[in-house]
Amino acid sequence: MSRKWDATPVHIRSAESGVLGSGSGNALITVPSTSRAVDSGGNPITVQKARGLYSSAGNNTVIAAPAAGNRLVIKRYKAQNHASTSQTAVFKNGAGDANGEYLHMPNEGDGCLTDYHNGYEWRLSDATAFVMNLSAATDTGIDADYWIEATP
């Protein structure tokens, strides 16, 4: 079985309808992905993509919180420092999360890819946003694959 991956670049610099999250004036949209996953009942899930470039120190909402009774499921995310200034990013389960996943990117081009195995995806809390906290006000790009599921 061959897989097709959506590789269409998305570059948006101002708020548009359908915006999920934003930081420092940069907008973030989702684009449909052709990758598929299934839920515990074997029903297909459409994995969505969120992409953005952030340049504000502090909390930046990457994917807005879904409605109550639903949660975000993060399958994969990658981040990259786009500046010559050292940057530390903390990926968080909402703005108040004190135990996020830390990534230090000392040089331009540094970054990482976190890809969770099937069944071990990062399931955020009910009605909670996916947040990236930046230590410095420098350009940092992020690309995330996720879906929304009902909270048990």
PECORFEN-V560187 format. One record per pair of residues at least 6 apart in sequence whose ideal C-beta (glycine too) atoms are under 8 Angstrom apart, sorted by the first residue. I is the first residue (numbers start at 1). J is the second residue. Records with the same first field share a line. If there is no record, write none. Layout:
I=J + J
//
This chain:
3=34 + 35
4=34
5=33 + 34 + 35
6=31 + 32 + 33 + 34 + 35 + 49
8=31
10=29 + 31 + 51
12=26 + 27 + 28 + 29
13=25 + 26 + 27
14=25 + 27
15=22 + 25 + 27
16=27 + 29
18=29 + 30
19=27 + 28 + 29
20=28 + 29 + 30 + 50 + 63 + 64
21=28 + 50 + 52 + 60 + 61 + 62 + 63 + 64 + 129 + 130
22=28 + 52 + 61
23=52 + 54 + 55 + 56 + 60 + 61 + 132
24=54 + 55 + 56 + 60 + 137
26=52 + 53 + 54 + 55
27=52
28=50 + 51 + 52 + 62 + 63
29=50 + 51
30=48 + 49 + 50
31=48 + 49 + 51
32=46 + 48 + 49
33=46 + 47 + 48 + 49 + 145
35=47 + 145
36=44 + 45 + 46 + 47
37=44 + 45 + 47 + 75 + 118 + 147
38=44 + 45
39=45 + 149
45=147 + 149
46=147
47=75 + 145 + 146 + 147
48=145 + 146 + 147
49=143 + 144 + 145
50=62 + 63 + 130 + 142 + 143 + 144 + 146
51=141 + 142 + 143 + 144
52=62 + 141 + 142
53=82 + 139 + 140 + 141 + 142
54=60 + 62 + 132 + 134 + 139 + 140 + 141 + 142
55=137 + 138 + 139 + 140
56=134 + 137
57=134 + 135 + 136 + 137
58=133 + 134
59=92 + 95 + 131 + 132 + 133
60=131 + 132 + 133 + 134
61=95 + 129 + 130 + 131
62=77 + 129 + 130 + 131 + 132 + 142 + 144
63=72 + 129 + 130 + 144 + 146
64=129
65=72 + 94 + 127 + 128 + 129
66=72 + 127 + 148
67=127
68=126 + 127
69=126 + 127 + 150 + 151
70=126 + 127 + 148 + 149 + 150 + 151
71=123 + 124 + 125 + 126 + 127 + 128 + 148 + 149 + 150 + 151
72=123 + 124 + 128 + 129 + 130 + 146 + 147 + 148
73=121 + 122 + 123 + 124 + 146 + 147 + 148 + 149
74=116 + 121 + 122 + 123 + 124 + 130 + 144 + 145 + 146
75=115 + 116 + 121 + 145 + 146 + 147
76=113 + 114 + 115 + 116 + 144 + 145
77=91 + 113 + 114 + 142 + 143 + 144 + 145
78=111 + 112 + 113 + 114 + 142 + 143 + 144
79=89 + 91 + 103 + 105 + 111 + 112 + 132 + 140 + 141 + 142 + 143
80=105 + 109 + 110 + 111 + 140 + 141
81=87 + 105 + 107 + 108 + 109 + 110 + 111 + 138 + 139 + 140
82=108 + 138 + 139 + 140 + 141
83=108 + 136 + 138 + 139 + 140
84=107 + 108
85=136 + 138
86=104 + 105 + 106 + 107 + 135 + 136
87=104 + 105 + 106 + 110 + 134 + 135 + 136 + 138 + 140
88=102 + 103 + 104 + 105 + 134 + 135 + 136
89=102 + 103 + 105 + 132 + 133 + 134 + 135 + 140
90=100 + 101 + 102 + 103 + 132 + 133
91=100 + 101 + 103 + 114 + 130 + 131 + 132
92=100 + 130 + 131 + 132 + 133
93=100 + 122 + 124 + 125 + 128 + 130 + 131
94=124 + 125 + 128 + 129 + 131
95=129 + 131
97=131
100=131 + 133
101=114
103=111 + 112
105=111 + 140
111=141
116=122
123=149
124=130
126=151
127=151
130=144 + 146
132=140 + 142
134=140
//
